[in-house]
Amino acid sequence: MRRSFFIPVPMIIRRCVSINDLTINEDIREREVRVVNENGEQLGIMPTVQALRLAEEKQLDLVNIAPAAKPPVCKLMDYGKYRFEQSKREKEIRKNQKIIETKEVRLSATIEDHDIDVRFRQAAKFLQDGCKVKVSIRFRGRQIAHSEIGTDVMQAFAERIKDYGSVEKKPALEGRSMTMLLAPKDSK
């Protein structure tokens, strides 16, 4: 019977780098890199060791900004300052971003006038707050055979609320439900 021995093979462990993280200084594994100084001027292709020495002399970091290029492009910069500015920009973008919510108003094919008034006031308030409104009708039992009644109710509701919002998606039958999407009017 033959015996097999397990001989451990050294594994190359690569550090996981997220999209925002860039490879810097000693983590750059390429032999040659194209170097760009802090002002954006090209210094040419040089060995990575020489580029690292140059970055150390200027008290900057060597950052691989284009790893897919042949040879990879590295820039001399203050990496801490770069990360700080990047996070400030992202924070500003998130602050200026407007999230639009979708609220739902349910009607029925046999809805009465007072109930429509209540749903109208709800939908108008949602639209004034800047939310989109999904208007839905759920058909029960044999009501599905007369889906045109639901279409009429939806169109009457859309006509009534046209001062507050516009129809973004026309009434459409999906299974036993009919839905319509209203978007708020632009306040320009």
C-alpha positions as a LaTeX table, in Angstrom:
\begin{tabular}{lrrr}
\hline
Residue & $x$ (\AA) & $y$ (\AA) & $z$ (\AA) \\
\hline
Met1 & 0.00 & 0.00 & 0.00 \\
Arg2 & 1.36 & 3.38 & $-1.03$ \\
Arg3 & 1.36 & 6.23 & 1.38 \\
Ser4 & 0.86 & 9.74 & 0.19 \\
Phe5 & 2.18 & 12.62 & 2.13 \\
Phe6 & 0.55 & 15.99 & 2.20 \\
Ile7 & 3.13 & 18.63 & 1.47 \\
Pro8 & 1.84 & 22.13 & 2.24 \\
Val9 & 2.31 & 24.49 & $-0.67$ \\
Pro10 & 2.80 & 28.14 & 0.24 \\
Met11 & $-0.24$ & 30.11 & $-0.80$ \\
Ile12 & $-0.12$ & 33.63 & $-2.09$ \\
Ile13 & $-2.52$ & 35.66 & $-0.03$ \\
Arg14 & $-3.82$ & 38.77 & $-1.73$ \\
Arg15 & $-5.35$ & 41.53 & 0.28 \\
Cys16 & $-8.99$ & 42.14 & $-0.63$ \\
Val17 & $-9.38$ & 45.63 & $-1.98$ \\
Ser18 & $-12.77$ & 47.28 & $-2.22$ \\
Ile19 & $-13.72$ & 49.60 & $-5.08$ \\
Asn20 & $-12.82$ & 52.72 & $-3.11$ \\
Asp21 & $-9.54$ & 51.35 & $-1.74$ \\
Leu22 & $-6.50$ & 51.74 & $-3.91$ \\
Thr23 & $-3.25$ & 49.82 & $-3.68$ \\
Ile24 & $-0.59$ & 51.99 & $-2.06$ \\
Asn25 & 3.18 & 51.95 & $-1.42$ \\
Glu26 & 4.59 & 48.48 & $-0.65$ \\
Asp27 & 1.32 & 46.73 & $-1.59$ \\
Ile28 & 2.01 & 47.49 & $-5.28$ \\
Arg29 & 3.39 & 44.23 & $-6.70$ \\
Glu30 & 4.17 & 45.18 & $-10.32$ \\
Arg31 & 7.79 & 45.50 & $-11.45$ \\
Glu32 & 7.35 & 48.66 & $-13.48$ \\
Val33 & 4.81 & 51.44 & $-13.18$ \\
Arg34 & 4.01 & 54.64 & $-15.03$ \\
Val35 & 4.45 & 57.46 & $-12.52$ \\
Val36 & 2.47 & 60.70 & $-12.41$ \\
Asn37 & 3.47 & 63.42 & $-9.95$ \\
Glu38 & 1.11 & 65.30 & $-7.60$ \\
Asn39 & 0.48 & 68.00 & $-10.25$ \\
Gly40 & $-0.61$ & 65.47 & $-12.90$ \\
Glu41 & 2.59 & 65.58 & $-14.96$ \\
Gln42 & 3.97 & 62.27 & $-16.22$ \\
Leu43 & 7.39 & 61.27 & $-14.96$ \\
Gly44 & 7.58 & 58.17 & $-17.20$ \\
Ile45 & 7.87 & 54.43 & $-16.70$ \\
Met46 & 10.19 & 53.34 & $-13.90$ \\
Pro47 & 10.76 & 50.35 & $-11.61$ \\
Thr48 & 8.43 & 50.25 & $-8.62$ \\
Val49 & 11.35 & 50.41 & $-6.18$ \\
Gln50 & 12.56 & 53.66 & $-7.74$ \\
Ala51 & 9.02 & 55.09 & $-7.70$ \\
Leu52 & 8.69 & 54.20 & $-4.00$ \\
Arg53 & 12.01 & 55.90 & $-3.25$ \\
Leu54 & 10.82 & 59.01 & $-5.11$ \\
Ala55 & 7.57 & 59.06 & $-3.12$ \\
Glu56 & 9.49 & 58.66 & 0.13 \\
Glu57 & 11.78 & 61.59 & $-0.73$ \\
Lys58 & 8.78 & 63.83 & $-1.36$ \\
Gln59 & 7.02 & 62.46 & 1.78 \\
Leu60 & 4.06 & 61.30 & $-0.30$ \\
Asp61 & 2.38 & 57.97 & $-1.02$ \\
Leu62 & 2.61 & 56.01 & $-4.26$ \\
Val63 & $-0.99$ & 55.15 & $-5.17$ \\
Asn64 & $-1.98$ & 52.75 & $-7.96$ \\
Ile65 & $-4.83$ & 54.66 & $-9.63$ \\
Ala66 & $-5.17$ & 52.52 & $-12.80$ \\
Pro67 & $-4.24$ & 48.89 & $-12.04$ \\
Ala68 & $-5.71$ & 47.58 & $-15.33$ \\
Ala69 & $-3.39$ & 49.68 & $-17.52$ \\
Lys70 & $-0.18$ & 48.24 & $-18.99$ \\
Pro71 & 1.99 & 49.24 & $-17.16$ \\
Pro72 & $-0.18$ & 50.30 & $-14.17$ \\
Val73 & $-0.44$ & 54.05 & $-13.54$ \\
Cys74 & 0.67 & 55.24 & $-10.09$ \\
Lys75 & 0.35 & 58.75 & $-8.72$ \\
Leu76 & 2.34 & 60.51 & $-6.04$ \\
Met77 & $-0.15$ & 61.96 & $-3.53$ \\
Asp78 & $-1.00$ & 62.33 & 0.14 \\
Tyr79 & $-3.30$ & 59.32 & 0.48 \\
Gly80 & $-4.79$ & 60.35 & 3.85 \\
Lys81 & $-5.79$ & 63.74 & 2.47 \\
Tyr82 & $-7.23$ & 62.07 & $-0.66$ \\
Arg83 & $-9.39$ & 59.68 & 1.43 \\
Phe84 & $-10.62$ & 62.56 & 3.60 \\
Glu85 & $-11.67$ & 64.63 & 0.55 \\
Gln86 & $-13.32$ & 61.56 & $-1.00$ \\
Ser87 & $-15.40$ & 60.93 & 2.14 \\
Lys88 & $-16.39$ & 64.62 & 2.27 \\
Arg89 & $-17.59$ & 64.46 & $-1.36$ \\
Glu90 & $-19.58$ & 61.28 & $-0.71$ \\
Lys91 & $-21.19$ & 62.82 & 2.37 \\
Glu92 & $-22.16$ & 65.91 & 0.35 \\
Ile93 & $-23.69$ & 63.76 & $-2.39$ \\
Arg94 & $-25.72$ & 61.77 & 0.17 \\
Lys95 & $-26.89$ & 65.00 & 1.81 \\
Asn96 & $-28.15$ & 66.47 & $-1.47$ \\
Gln97 & $-29.88$ & 63.25 & $-2.53$ \\
Lys98 & $-33.66$ & 63.24 & $-2.31$ \\
Ile99 & $-35.32$ & 59.91 & $-1.56$ \\
Ile100 & $-38.82$ & 59.60 & $-3.00$ \\
Glu101 & $-41.15$ & 57.37 & $-1.06$ \\
Thr102 & $-44.12$ & 55.53 & $-2.52$ \\
Lys103 & $-47.36$ & 55.58 & $-0.53$ \\
Glu104 & $-50.38$ & 53.45 & $-1.34$ \\
Val105 & $-54.07$ & 54.34 & $-1.45$ \\
Arg106 & $-56.54$ & 51.48 & $-1.84$ \\
Leu107 & $-59.86$ & 51.89 & $-3.58$ \\
Ser108 & $-62.52$ & 49.36 & $-4.47$ \\
Ala109 & $-64.66$ & 48.88 & $-7.55$ \\
Thr110 & $-67.80$ & 49.67 & $-5.51$ \\
Ile111 & $-66.43$ & 52.65 & $-3.57$ \\
Glu112 & $-68.84$ & 55.32 & $-2.34$ \\
Asp113 & $-68.46$ & 59.10 & $-2.77$ \\
His114 & $-67.46$ & 59.87 & 0.82 \\
Asp115 & $-64.80$ & 57.13 & 0.77 \\
Ile116 & $-63.36$ & 58.58 & $-2.45$ \\
Asp117 & $-63.21$ & 62.01 & $-0.75$ \\
Val118 & $-61.20$ & 60.52 & 2.14 \\
Arg119 & $-58.78$ & 58.71 & $-0.23$ \\
Phe120 & $-58.47$ & 61.86 & $-2.34$ \\
Arg121 & $-57.41$ & 63.92 & 0.70 \\
Gln122 & $-54.88$ & 61.25 & 1.70 \\
Ala123 & $-53.40$ & 61.05 & $-1.80$ \\
Ala124 & $-53.29$ & 64.86 & $-2.15$ \\
Lys125 & $-51.39$ & 65.13 & 1.16 \\
Phe126 & $-48.91$ & 62.45 & 0.06 \\
Leu127 & $-48.34$ & 64.18 & $-3.29$ \\
Gln128 & $-47.85$ & 67.57 & $-1.60$ \\
Asp129 & $-45.21$ & 65.96 & 0.65 \\
Gly130 & $-43.33$ & 64.88 & $-2.51$ \\
Cys131 & $-44.16$ & 61.16 & $-2.35$ \\
Lys132 & $-45.36$ & 59.04 & $-5.24$ \\
Val133 & $-48.77$ & 57.45 & $-4.77$ \\
Lys134 & $-49.73$ & 53.95 & $-5.86$ \\
Val135 & $-53.49$ & 53.69 & $-6.29$ \\
Ser136 & $-54.77$ & 50.12 & $-6.24$ \\
Ile137 & $-58.07$ & 48.30 & $-6.56$ \\
Arg138 & $-58.38$ & 44.66 & $-5.47$ \\
Phe139 & $-61.16$ & 42.82 & $-7.27$ \\
Arg140 & $-63.02$ & 40.27 & $-5.14$ \\
Gly141 & $-65.00$ & 37.32 & $-6.41$ \\
Arg142 & $-66.87$ & 38.02 & $-9.63$ \\
Gln143 & $-65.83$ & 41.69 & $-9.77$ \\
Ile144 & $-62.88$ & 40.69 & $-11.96$ \\
Ala145 & $-65.33$ & 40.03 & $-14.81$ \\
His146 & $-66.17$ & 43.75 & $-14.79$ \\
Ser147 & $-62.70$ & 45.26 & $-14.63$ \\
Glu148 & $-63.89$ & 48.21 & $-16.73$ \\
Ile149 & $-65.70$ & 49.51 & $-13.61$ \\
Gly150 & $-62.32$ & 49.61 & $-11.85$ \\
Thr151 & $-60.77$ & 51.41 & $-14.82$ \\
Asp152 & $-63.54$ & 54.03 & $-14.66$ \\
Val153 & $-62.99$ & 54.52 & $-10.92$ \\
Met154 & $-59.23$ & 54.92 & $-11.47$ \\
Gln155 & $-59.64$ & 57.42 & $-14.32$ \\
Ala156 & $-62.14$ & 59.46 & $-12.31$ \\
Phe157 & $-59.69$ & 59.50 & $-9.38$ \\
Ala158 & $-56.82$ & 60.56 & $-11.68$ \\
Glu159 & $-58.97$ & 63.33 & $-13.18$ \\
Arg160 & $-59.89$ & 64.57 & $-9.72$ \\
Ile161 & $-56.30$ & 64.67 & $-8.42$ \\
Lys162 & $-54.68$ & 66.22 & $-11.53$ \\
Asp163 & $-54.04$ & 69.52 & $-9.65$ \\
Tyr164 & $-51.71$ & 67.73 & $-7.20$ \\
Gly165 & $-50.06$ & 65.09 & $-9.37$ \\
Ser166 & $-49.88$ & 63.46 & $-12.76$ \\
Val167 & $-50.34$ & 59.86 & $-13.87$ \\
Glu168 & $-46.93$ & 58.24 & $-14.23$ \\
Lys169 & $-48.21$ & 54.74 & $-14.95$ \\
Lys170 & $-51.69$ & 54.27 & $-16.40$ \\
Pro171 & $-54.13$ & 51.82 & $-14.74$ \\
Ala172 & $-53.09$ & 48.25 & $-15.50$ \\
Leu173 & $-54.58$ & 44.94 & $-14.44$ \\
Glu174 & $-52.12$ & 42.63 & $-12.69$ \\
Gly175 & $-53.80$ & 39.41 & $-11.58$ \\
Arg176 & $-56.77$ & 40.36 & $-9.39$ \\
Ser177 & $-55.46$ & 43.90 & $-8.78$ \\
Met178 & $-55.43$ & 47.05 & $-10.83$ \\
Thr179 & $-52.72$ & 49.60 & $-10.10$ \\
Met180 & $-51.90$ & 53.12 & $-11.18$ \\
Leu181 & $-48.92$ & 55.28 & $-10.17$ \\
Leu182 & $-49.18$ & 59.02 & $-9.53$ \\
Ala183 & $-46.18$ & 61.37 & $-9.37$ \\
Pro184 & $-46.19$ & 64.77 & $-7.64$ \\
Lys185 & $-46.39$ & 67.91 & $-9.77$ \\
Asp186 & $-43.10$ & 69.76 & $-10.17$ \\
Ser187 & $-43.05$ & 72.84 & $-7.96$ \\
Lys188 & $-41.09$ & 75.09 & $-10.32$ \\
\hline
\end{tabular}
